């Protein structure tokens, strides 16, 4: 699956295309092309909680590479915004019956 994404950040709007593939109990993705980022690789797995409660444990890994010479505090804020927005959207989607 291919998805074109637009993300507004403190340093500008990034447009990138991700390629997704299902892997066992989760999904993986890699960046095909991008404007600000040069690479993005991620994985999300969801497994039942071992306590039998019916809850799900989600594990999220993300690596983003970009060539922008940004101060560490700006870079951290931009990445935190991207990750937080992604996880909030994912959580809302997973909690919808």
Secondary structure by P-SEA (a helix, b strand, c coil): cbbbbbbbcccccccbbbbbbbcccbbbbbbccccccccccbbbbbbcccccccbbbbbbbbbbbbcccccaaaaaaaaaaaaaaaaaaaaaaaacc
